[in-house]
């Protein structure tokens, strides 16, 4: 079974995000970039499926500038077999990303596509669902457990009321949640081996996809600074403040 995993290059989650002075976006100057954490979970799940003998090949795809090869090489060091970079310096929104991934799916014909449920930069949580709709594939989102049995996959989903298990016929799209697994660290020998693994580069034009943006960002700004809290002496004072100052009771 071939597994396709999509990964995204984002600002490292340990880095404090800075807004540009003109409020047109996020300042990426000299900023450490990394693989989206949810995408790391997707790669780890694919590697575990291969270790179980379920998956026979793992193909990793990323959309972005040439430097996004770094994130693909990271995935290759973790156990993926080959990579594909859809190279573009343009900002790619969710629908355009889904269309590009659909074109890759048409070429590669994977039985299972695994994506992070969302990226930590835009937080849209859209691409996996859009891809499933465009490709006409079953989908299991927010996965906390994935079990492949023959031509079906059972996905345990995290929902507001607890857990829901859905049975999907392959091919299918699965998006990963935090509790699905804990990603491993790449060993130095595997990092060196990853440099020799195949990595193909394509352009949106090669795939016949127009990535012109349909949405316009009007302004980006930091959230307002929260004021300090107030200590109260007792419950009576707390109730008084909630009633007369906050007016919530």
LOLOFI-598148 format. One record per atom (N, C-alpha, C, CB): residue in one letter; x, y, z. Coordinates in steps of 0.001 Angstrom, whole numbers, padded with zeros to 6 digits, always signed. Glycine has a CB too. Layout:
% residues N
aXYZ ...
//
This chain:
% residues 249
x+000831-001195+000000 x+000000+000000+000000 x+000868+001249+000000 x-000942+000004+001210 x+000555+002165-000898 x+001292+003424-000967 x+000596+004467-000100 x+001409+003919-002433 x+001382+005163+000705 x+000855+006222+001573 x+001468+007550+001147 x+001160+005927+003082 x+000621+008537+000937 x+001073+009884+000599 x+000893+010773+001826 x+000288+010456-000632 x+001949+011482+002205 x+001897+012360+003373 x+002225+013786+002942 x+002881+011878+004480 x+001361+014725+003299 x+001613+016134+002985 x+002225+016818+004198 x+000303+016855+002554 x+003289+017596+003974 x+003931+018330+005066 x+004050+019795+004684 x+005328+017735+005396 x+004049+020656+005682 x+004110+022096+005428 x+005243+022734+006216 x+002776+022765+005787 x+005891+023703+005591 x+006952+024482+006226 x+006322+025673+006938 x+008012+024954+005181 x+006547+025769+008249 x+005967+026851+009048 x+007034+027411+009992 x+004727+026348+009854 x+006701+028504+010648 x+007581+029037+011683 x+007653+028033+012831 x+007080+030430+012189 x+008860+027779+013331 x+009029+026855+014448 x+008143+027279+015616 x+010510+026792+014886 x+007482+026293+016233 x+006512+026623+017286 x+007150+027248+018519 x+005763+025385+017693 x+008464+027149+018669 x+009147+027762+019811 x+009461+029240+019582 x+010432+027012+020107 x+009262+029722+018353 x+009636+031092+017999 x+008461+032038+018219 x+010113+031164+016536 x+008723+033185+018797 x+007682+034209+018958 x+007440+034884+017614 x+008087+035264+020042 x+006210+034876+017182 x+005854+035437+015878 x+005847+036958+015954 x+004475+034911+015410 x+006460+037599+014940 x+006485+039058+014862 x+005663+039525+013662 x+007942+039580+014762 x+004894+040558+013863 x+004088+041128+012782 x+004895+042215+012090 x+002738+041698+013321 x+004790+042296+010765 x+005488+043339+010015 x+005005+044721+010440 x+005284+043146+008503 x+005887+045695+010294 x+005559+047057+010732 x+004357+047624+009990 x+006756+047972+010537 x+004161+047213+008726 x+003041+047743+007945 x+001773+046895+008068 x+003439+047845+006489 x+001810+045873+008951 x+000645+045020+009220 x+000152+044239+007996 x-000480+045865+009750 x+001066+043968+007066 x+000663+043209+005873 x+000847+041705+006051 x+001460+043678+004663 x+001511+041285+007120 x+001734+039863+007325 x+002698+039614+008457 x+002245+039222+006063 x+003258+038404+008479 x+004184+037994+009531 x+005613+038149+009027 x+003913+036528+009975 x+006485+038664+009857 x+007882+038873+009498 x+008632+037542+009556 x+008542+039915+010437 x+009168+037108+008409 x+009893+035843+008337 x+011410+036038+008249 x+009412+035045+007142 x+011879+037282+008413 x+013304+037566+008297 x+014090+036878+009415 x+013550+039081+008329 x+015051+036059+009016 x+015924+035350+009958 x+015149+034551+011001 x+016833+036335+010656 x+014034+033979+010598 x+013195+033196+011492 x+013446+031705+011261 x+011700+033539+011281 x+013546+030951+012347 x+013719+029507+012238 x+012429+028869+011756 x+014150+028901+013587 x+012535+028072+010697 x+011379+027374+010139 x+011487+025884+010438 x+011271+027616+008613 x+010345+025204+010458 x+010329+023784+010780 x+009110+023136+010136 x+010325+023562+012312 x+009014+021814+010285 x+007835+021110+009804 x+006678+021362+010762 x+008112+019592+009660 x+005501+021598+010205 x+004310+021785+011014 x+004137+020600+011976 x+003063+021946+010113 x+003921+020837+013274 x+003834+019733+014244 x+002802+018666+013887 x+003510+020284+015599 x+001649+019057+013375 x+000641+018070+012994 x+001117+017231+011811 x-000683+018764+012650 x+001949+017836+010947 x+002520+017091+009819 x+003542+016069+010315 x+003179+018058+008806 x+004274+016407+011376 x+005208+015445+011975 x+004455+014205+012450 x+005980+016090+013156 x+003278+014419+013021 x+002465+013297+013488 x+002008+012454+012301 x+001245+013802+014294 x+001684+013110+011188 x+001263+012389+009982 x+002397+011520+009440 x+000795+013380+008900 x+003618+012075+009418 x+004778+011301+008952 x+005017+010107+009871 x+006046+012194+008890 x+004966+010349+011168 x+005192+009276+012133 x+004175+008146+011947 x+005117+009825+013567 x+002909+008497+011720 x+001883+007468+011550 x+002149+006641+010290 x+000482+008110+011481 x+002570+007304+009219 x+002892+006577+007989 x+004064+005630+008201 x+003210+007555+006859 x+005081+006089+008923 x+006252+005252+009195 x+005859+004047+010048 x+007354+006072+009904 x+004980+004250+011014 x+004530+003129+011852 x+003747+002113+011031 x+003665+003639+013017 x+002955+002589+010084 x+002226+001671+009204 x+003197+000850+008354 x+001254+002452+008296 x+004288+001481+007946 x+005289+000747+007169 x+006003-000277+008044 x+006309+001718+006547 x+006298+000092+009281 x+006967-000832+010202 x+006086-002038+010516 x+007345-000110+011501 x+004768-001840+010472 x+003830-002939+010717 x+003649-003824+009474 x+002472-002378+011161 x+004221-003390+008355 x+004057-004148+007124 x+002799-003808+006363 x+004064-005593+007426 x+002082-002767+006808 x+000854-002346+006129 x+001187-001503+004908 x-000058-001557+007088 x+002064-000528+005085 x+002477+000345+003981 x+003755-000191+003350 x+002686+001802+004474 x+003833-000081+002039 x+005029-000516+001319 x+005879+000657+000842 x+004636-001373+000135 x+005253+001829+000659 x+005987+003012+000203 x+005353+004253+000796 x+006008+003098-001344 x+006215+005183+001242 x+005758+006459+001789 x+006304+007576+000910 x+006212+006640+003279 x+005398+008357+000343 x+005775+009500-000487 x+005384+010770+000250 x+005095+009436-001898 x+006333+011674+000413 x+006080+012928+001120 x+006028+014065+000109 x+007171+013196+002197 x+005010+014918+000224 x+004871+016051-000685 x+004738+017337+000123 x+003649+015863-001621 x+005379+018385-000371 x+005266+019697+000251 x+005073+020736-000834 x+006511+020022+001111 x+004423+021826-000480 x+004162+022929-001403 x+004811+024174-000822 x+002620+023144-001637 x+005694+024807-001588 x+006343+026002-001069 x+007610+026341-001827 x+006656+025827+000390 x+008418+027227-001272 x+009665+027624-001932 x+010692+026501-001927 x+010249+028856-001257 x+011790+026730-002623 x+012828+025703-002756 x+013339+025225-001402 x+013988+026237-003581 x+013403+026130-000428 x+013938+025765+000892 x+013023+024782+001622 x+014136+027022+001749 x+011801+024571+001135 x+010912+023585+001757 x+011446+022164+001582 x+009502+023691+001162 x+012484+022012+000750 x+013154+020709+000643 x+013666+020257+002004 x+014319+020778-000365 x+013997+021218+002885 x+014503+020868+004218 x+013487+020012+004976 x+014828+022143+005024 x+012216+020407+004898 x+011182+019669+005624 x+010942+018296+004985 x+009870+020478+005658 x+011068+018226+003661 x+010929+016928+002993 x+012079+016015+003396 x+010887+017099+001450 x+013292+016557+003436 x+014453+015746+003841 x+014297+015274+005288 x+015768+016558+003683 x+013701+016105+006128 x+013441+015683+007509 x+012516+014475+007522 x+012824+016838+008330 x+011451+014525+006710 x+010518+013403+006626 x+011199+012160+006071 x+009317+013773+005758 x+012093+012349+005110 x+012836+011216+004549 x+013749+010608+005612 x+013666+011661+003317 x+014318+011444+006464 x+015174+010942+007538 x+014374+010178+008581 x+015918+012090+008199 x+013087+010496+008699 x+012239+009812+009669 x+011726+008474+009154 x+011074+010691+010042 x+011900+008236+007835 x+011499+006930+007320 x+010744+006930+006012 x+010683+006267+008309 x+010421+008107+005465 x+009752+008158+004167 x+010714+007717+003070 x+009218+009580+003880 x+010158+007289+001939 x+010978+006722+000861 x+011399+007737-000197 x+010228+005611+000197 x+010520+008645-000563 x+010864+009660-001556 x+009990+010890-001360 x+010704+009106-002988 x+010423+011991-001960 x+009721+013250-001755 x+009371+013945-003052 x+010546+014161-000911 x+008367+014803-002980 x+007953+015641-004105 x+007759+017058-003581 x+006640+015097-004781 x+008417+018015-004217 x+008220+019422-003866 x+007494+020114-005007 x+009578+020126-003566 x+006342+020680-004693 x+005649+021547-005653 x+006158+022954-005360 x+004044+021446-005532 x+007109+023388-006178 x+007853+024611-005869 x+007120+025856-006349 x+009237+024556-006496 x+006901+026774-005427 x+006315+028069-005738 x+006678+029054-004642 x+004781+027963-005898 x+006941+030294-005034 x+007218+031341-004054 x+005960+032117-003695 x+008281+032292-004584 x+004842+031761-004319 x+003574+032429-004031 x+002952+031856-002759 x+002599+032283-005220 x+002165+032672-002087 x+001418+032182-000933 x+000289+031287-001439 x+000859+033366-000071 x+000235+030070-000941 x-000760+029105-001398 x-001824+028941-000322 x-000101+027738-001736 x-003059+029228-000669 x-004163+029109+000275 x-004716+027687+000253 x-005273+030128-000053 x-005623+027405+001169 x-006089+026035+001405 x-006648+025366+000156 x-007140+026034+002479 x-007516+026050-000573 x-008144+025441-001741 x-007117+025146-002819 x-009238+026347-002293 x-006190+026083-003037 x-005154+025859-004044 x-004247+024704-003624 x-004325+027142-004263 x-003934+024614-002322 x-003121+023498-001833 x-003839+022180-002063 x-002797+023672-000339 x-005149+022146-001814 x-005929+020926-002024 x-005934+020530-003497 x-007367+021117-001524 x-006031+021515-004375 x-006023+021216-005817 x-004666+020663-006257 x-006364+022483-006632 x-003595+021232-005725 x-002257+020726-006047 x-002078+019308-005524 x-001174+021645-005461 x-002526+019059-004307 x-002416+017718-003735 x-003280+016721-004511 x-002825+017734-002252 x-004433+017174-004994 x-005295+016299-005778 x-004592+015885-007069 x-006634+016996-006092 x-003859+016824-007678 x-003105+016503-008884 x-002009+015476-008595 x-002492+017773-009479 x-001362+015608-007427 x-000343+014633-007028 x-000990+013278-006762 x+000422+015120-005774 x-002154+013282-006130 x-002882+012038-005865 x-003228+011341-007184 x-004171+012321-005048 x-003650+012112-008172 x-003983+011533-009476 x-002771+010855-010110 x-004526+012613-010415 x-001582+011451-009911 x-000356+010881-010484 x+000125+009669-009693 x+000749+011938-010531 x+000107+009775-008374 x+000706+008745-007524 x-000248+007593-007193 x+001190+009371-006245 x-001541+007861-007199 x-002556+006849-006878 x-002291+006158-005527 x-002607+005800-007992 x-002149+006933-004448 x-001956+006316-003128 x-003260+005726-002607 x-001408+007346-002124 x-003135+004714-001747 x-004327+004155-001119 x-004724+004928+000133 x-004099+002695-000773 x-003752+005629+000718 x-004028+006398+001931 x-003262+007714+001874 x-003644+005591+003207 x-003966+008806+002168 x-003344+010128+002234 x-003468+010618+003670 x-004012+011139+001223 x-002350+011001+004280 x-002360+011465+005667 x-001847+012901+005709 x-001493+010536+006579 x-002603+013773+006365 x-002226+015164+006539 x-002408+015553+007999 x-003057+016083+005615 x-001685+016586+008431 x-001988+017174+009724 x-003356+017833+009658 x-000903+018195+010143 x-004072+017858+010766 x-005436+018415+010721 x-005425+019909+010398 x-006152+018181+012063 x-004328+020597+010736 x-004203+022021+010441 x-002748+022431+010585 x-005108+022868+011372 x-002421+023591+010037 x-001076+024123+010221 x-001126+025192+011305 x-000507+024702+008886 x-000013+025384+011991 x-000015+026308+013124 x+000175+027758+012690 x+001072+025924+014107 x+000316+028002+011367 x+000439+029390+010927 x-000929+029981+010557 x+001396+029481+009729 x-001677+029294+009694 x-002990+029825+009304 x-004129+029231+010114 x-003235+029569+007838 x-003936+028028+010682 x-004953+027382+011533 x-006288+027194+010816 x-005172+028204+012795 x-006265+026987+009506 x-007527+026928+008764 x-008275+025603+008934 x-007262+027164+007303 x-007535+024488+009044 x-008178+023187+009170 x-009135+022943+007997 x-008934+023089+010510 x-008608+023082+006766 x-009452+022974+005579 x-008901+022032+004514 x-009644+024327+004983 x-007593+021969+004378 x-006998+021324+003211 x-007365+019845+003103 x-005496+021470+003258 x-007317+019108+004207 x-007640+017686+004158 x-009056+017437+003684 x-007443+017060+005513 x-010005+018200+004219 x-011404+018039+003836 x-011618+018414+002372 x-012304+018890+004737 x-010970+019500+001936 x-011098+019926+000536 x-010505+018887-000407 x-010411+021284+000320 x-009360+018331-000024 x-008732+017305-000859 x-009641+016094-001011 x-007384+016880-000264 x-010227+015644+000097 x-011122+014483+000049 x-012302+014750-000880 x-011628+014131+001460 x-012848+015968-000814 x-013987+016312-001667 x-013576+016353-003138 x-014583+017666-001247 x-012438+016969-003437 x-011985+017079-004821 x-011641+015719-005415 x-010780+017997-004905 x-011044+014849-004594 x-010593+013546-005089 x-011684+012479-004997 x-009371+013092-004310 x-012814+012817-004368 x-013881+011837-004204 x-013494+010688-003291 x-014285+011296-005541 x-012703+010986-002263 x-012219+009969-001332 x-012919+010096+000015 x-010699+010081-001153 x-013015+008971+000719 x-013550+008997+002074 x-012593+009771+002969 x-013775+007559+002617 x-013119+010329+004059 x-012246+011103+004950 x-012534+010804+006412 x-012411+012599+004688 x-011437+010787+007200 x-011519+010650+008647 x-010657+011730+009260 x-011072+009230+009121 x-011277+012718+009904 x-010547+013871+010415 x-010316+013757+011922 x-011304+015159+010095 x-009336+014508+012413 x-008995+014577+013846 x-008707+013185+014413 x-010142+015240+014641 x-007904+012413+013714 x-007672+011019+014090 x-006800+010904+015331 x-007028+010267+012939 x-007262+010084+016295 x-006447+009744+017463 x-006015+008277+017403 x-007229+010021+018770 x-006567+007523+016434 x-006140+006143+016198 x-006486+005774+014760 x-006815+005153+017212 x-005556+005099+014100 x-005760+004663+012712 x-005416+003183+012621 x-004889+005504+011710 x-006382+002375+012185 x-006171+000935+012047 x-006576+000527+010633 x-006984+000131+013124 x-005602+000013+009871 x-005868-000433+008507 x-006110-001934+008517 x-004692-000068+007557 x-007239-002339+007954 x-007597-003755+007875 x-008036-004066+006442 x-008732-004113+008903 x-007136-004666+005679 x-007452-004994+004296 x-007677-003748+003470 x-008671-005884+004230 x-008849-003647+002847 x-009160-002490+002011 x-009981-001447+002774 x-009915-002935+000760 x-009941-001505+004101 x-010655-000536+004920 x-009729+000041+005987 x-011889-001184+005572 x-010081+001220+006471 x-009332+001837+007565 x-010336+002351+008594 x-008407+002998+007045 x-010101+001997+009850 x-010942+002482+010953 x-010233+003656+011621 x-011238+001338+011994 x-010906+004773+011655 x-010324+005996+012209 x-011122+006410+013442 x-010307+007141+011147 x-010437+006465+014587 x-011066+006972+015806 x-010841+008472+015856 x-010495+006271+017089 x-011938+009223+015876 x-011896+010680+015790 x-012154+011306+017154 x-012922+011190+014769 x-011470+012422+017409 x-011731+013188+018617 x-012799+014228+018313 x-010434+013859+019148 x-013930+014137+019014 x-015026+015081+018838 x-015362+015718+020177 x-016270+014382+018235 x-016237+016721+020159 x-016549+017455+021392 x-017079+016539+022486 x-017565+018550+021108 x-017882+015530+022093 x-018490+014676+023092 x-017675+013457+023473 x-019796+014241+022616 x-016491+013297+022910 x-015659+012138+023218 x-014962+011598+021987 x-016491+011049+023850 x-015192+010307+021685 x-014538+009661+020549 x-015582+009053+019614 x-013552+008575+021033 x-015303+009100+018322 x-016162+008496+017314 x-015280+007682+016379 x-016977+009579+016528 x-015663+006440+016103 x-014905+005597+015177 x-015690+005456+013876 x-014615+004196+015803 x-015010+005763+012769 x-015634+005643+011448 x-014859+004617+010628 x-015675+007024+010714 x-015572+003810+009868 x-014945+002843+008987 x-014953+003366+007563 x-015656+001487+009069 x-013783+003480+006959 x-013652+004058+005621 x-013121+003021+004646 x-012728+005286+005646 x-013624+003070+003430 x-013084+002237+002364 x-011916+002967+001712 x-014181+001889+001315 x-010842+002243+001453 x-009696+002849+000789 x-009986+003012-000697 x-008427+002000+001005 x-009461+004056-001332 x-008549+005073-000808 x-009268+006089+000075 x-007854+005791-001953 x-008504+006656+001017 x-009103+007575+001976 x-008099+008651+002385 x-009603+006811+003213 x-008651+009721+002936 x-007857+010826+003470 x-008032+010853+004978 x-008275+012192+002832 x-006931+010927+005713 x-006966+010983+007173 x-006190+012218+007627 x-006370+009677+007808 x-006784+012994+008544 x-006055+014115+009138 x-005786+013811+010597 x-006846+015443+008991 x-004602+014164+011059 x-004107+013718+012357 x-004348+014733+013467 x-002638+013418+012264 x-004672+014220+014652 x-004789+015045+015845 x-003579+014787+016748 x-006123+014752+016599 x-003468+015560+017826 x-002268+015518+018664 x-002034+014170+019329 x-002357+016574+019718 x-003104+013482+019727 x-002939+012276+020513 x-002794+011012+019670 x-004095+012127+021435 x-002618+011155+018368 x-002450+009980+017515 x-001140+009254+017823 x-002491+010386+016038 x-000066+010000+017995 x+001231+009399+018306 x+002200+010472+018779 x+001805+008659+017076 x+003405+010035+019126 x+004484+010968+019483 x+005597+010800+018466 x+005013+010718+020947 x+005851+011827+017630 x+006875+011697+016582 x+008246+011380+017155 x+006952+012973+015762 x+008992+010595+016408 x+010350+010229+016800 x+011343+011291+016341 x+010729+008858+016219 x+012565+011161+016810 x+013653+012015+016350 x+014456+011258+015293 x+014567+012455+017539 x+014928+011989+014296 x+015727+011367+013245 x+017145+011131+013751 x+015742+012247+011970 x+017667+009935+013507 x+019046+009623+013904 x+020010+010185+012864 x+019249+008083+014065 x+021252+010394+013273 x+022258+010953+012366 x+022466+010071+011131 x+023585+011134+013104 x+022572+008731+011275 x+022714+007895+010073 x+021548+008055+009103 x+022840+006437+010469 x+020325+008165+009638 x+019157+008316+008773 x+019110+009693+008120 x+017883+008079+009568 x+019624+010696+008820 x+019717+012032+008219 x+020672+012007+007031 x+020186+013074+009264 x+021768+011287+007165 x+022731+011174+006069 x+022129+010371+004906 x+024040+010507+006565 x+021398+009298+005223 x+020770+008490+004169 x+019710+009286+003418 x+020144+007226+004766 x+019037+010186+004136 x+017957+010963+003515 x+018463+011850+002390 x+017257+011815+004558 x+019738+012238+002467 x+020305+013104+001426 x+020369+012407+000072 x+021699+013565+001829 x+020359+011059+000089 x+020475+010292-001157 x+019122+009787-001659 x+021414+009115-000955 x+018077+010002-000881 x+016761+009539-001311 x+016215+010472-002390 x+015783+009461-000110 x+015421+009944-003333 x+014940+010771-004453 x+013969+011859-004009 x+014269+009894-005493 x+014129+013035-004605 x+013244+014160-004346 x+012980+014857-005673 x+013860+015146-003295 x+011760+014773-006159 x+011382+015390-007425 x+010801+016777-007180 x+010371+014509-008180 x+011005+017657-008150 x+010464+019015-008064 x+009510+019250-009227 x+011605+020073-008066 x+008335+019755-008900 x+007345+020109-009907 x+006900+021542-009670 x+006133+019136-009873 x+006221+022112-010647 x+005638+023436-010495 x+004122+023320-010592 x+006192+024418-011566 x+003397+024302-010086 x+001939+024269-010253 x+001521+024154-011717 x+001319+025516-009646 x+002305+024784-012611 x+001992+024700-014044 x+002140+023275-014555 x+002898+025641-014849 x+003138+022553-014039 x+003319+021145-014434 x+002080+020320-014089 x+004564+020542-013741 x+001425+020704-013000 x+000256+019964-012535 x-001053+020529-013085 x+000215+019968-011024 x-000931+021614-013843 x-002118+022214-014438 x-003035+022889-013447 x-002878+021185-015166 x-002453+023467-012397 x-003259+024095-011340 x-002955+025581-011267 x-002993+023426-009970 x-003987+026397-011269 x-003862+027842-011100 x-003896+028151-009607 x-005000+028608-011861 x-002848+028762-009093 x-002776+029024-007652 x-003041+030487-007326 x-001413+028617-007111 x-003685+031206-008243 x-004017+032611-007967 x-004882+032695-006719 x-004745+033261-009176 x-004522+033599-005816 x-005244+033733-004555 x-006637+034296-004768 x-004470+034619-003596 x-007601+033723-004100 x-008979+034194-004165 x-009375+034956-002909 x-009921+033026-004378 x-008502+034930-001910 x-008742+035656-000668 x-007682+036733-000493 x-008745+034695+000542 x-008055+037816+000129 x-007118+038920+000354 x-007010+039200+001842 x-007564+040194-000406 x-005782+039224+002337 x-005543+039565+003742 x-005474+041087+003851 x-004221+038895+004283 x-006363+041660+004620 x-006418+043117+004722 x-005509+043665+005820 x-007840+043559+004976 x-005350+042895+006905 x-004526+043399+008000 x-004144+042266+008936 x-005263+044505+008771 x-002913+042284+009425 x-002438+041321+010417 x-001927+042103+011623 x-001315+040389+009824 x-002395+041769+012800 x-001938+042467+013998 x-001886+041514+015183 x-002855+043659+014313 x-001071+041859+016160 x-000952+041044+017358 x-002216+041168+018199 x+000285+041454+018174 x-002537+040121+018971 x-003712+040210+019837 x-003501+041269+020910 x-004015+038846+020487 x-004578+041882+021391 x-004418+042922+022427 x-003801+042342+023691 x-005777+043570+022760 x-003021+043171+024369 x-002371+042748+025599 x-003418+042610+026704 x-001263+043752+026010 x-003389+041474+027371 x-004354+041239+028447 x-003936+041999+029702 x-004481+039727+028750 x-004908+042606+030365 x-004598+043326+031600 x-004384+042331+032730 x-005727+044323+031959 x-003673+042772+033758 x-003360+041895+034882 x-004620+041562+035667 x-002317+042546+035800 x-004608+040409+036296 x-005739+040007+037122 x-005762+040727+038461 x-005708+038519+037347 x-006827+040513+039204 x-006999+041158+040514 x-007203+040082+041561 x-008200+042158+040507 x-006494+040200+042677 x-006678+039273+043787 x-007814+039765+044682 x-005367+039119+044601 x-008598+038826+045144 x-009696+039181+046052 x-009454+038514+047400 x-011082+038753+045462 x-009985+039123+048445 x-009735+038634+049805 x-010584+037425+050147 x-009995+039733+050811 x-011813+037389+049623 x-012698+036283+049972 x-013760+036110+048891 x-013358+036521+051351 x-014619+035123+049088 x-015663+034812+048112 x-016656+035957+047983 x-016394+033531+048503 x-016946+036598+049078 x-017919+037695+049059 x-017443+038820+048137 x-018153+038237+050489 x-016154+039155+048213 x-015607+040201+047355 x-015615+039758+045893 x-014178+040563+047795 x-015319+038468+045657 x-015345+037930+044289 x-016740+038061+043688 x-014898+036451+044277 x-017745+037666+044457 x-019130+037745+043975 x-019520+039196+043713 x-020102+037107+044995 x-019088+040093+044587 x-019407+041513+044418 x-018807+042068+043135 x-018905+042317+045616 x-017557+041707+042846 x-016896+042201+041622 x-017540+041604+040372 x-015386+041863+041648 x-017894+040316+040433 x-018525+039693+039281 x-019888+040312+039001 x-018663+038190+039501 x-020569+040719+040073 x-021919+041266+039917 x-021896+042741+039518 x-022705+041095+041212 x-021026+043533+040166 x-021081+044989+039990 x-020058+045546+039013 x-020894+045651+041304 x-018897+044882+038862 x-017883+045381+037930 x-017927+044619+036598 x-016483+045265+038558 x-017805+043304+036665 x-017842+042522+035420 x-019263+042380+034885 x-017235+041135+035645 x-020230+042427+035799 x-021655+042311+035444 x-021936+041030+034648 x-022101+043541+034627 x-021377+039932+035175 x-021610+038630+034528 x-022591+037767+035317 x-020288+037881+034361 x-022925+038210+036506 x-023934+037487+037294 x-024952+038471+037858 x-023267+036679+038446 
//
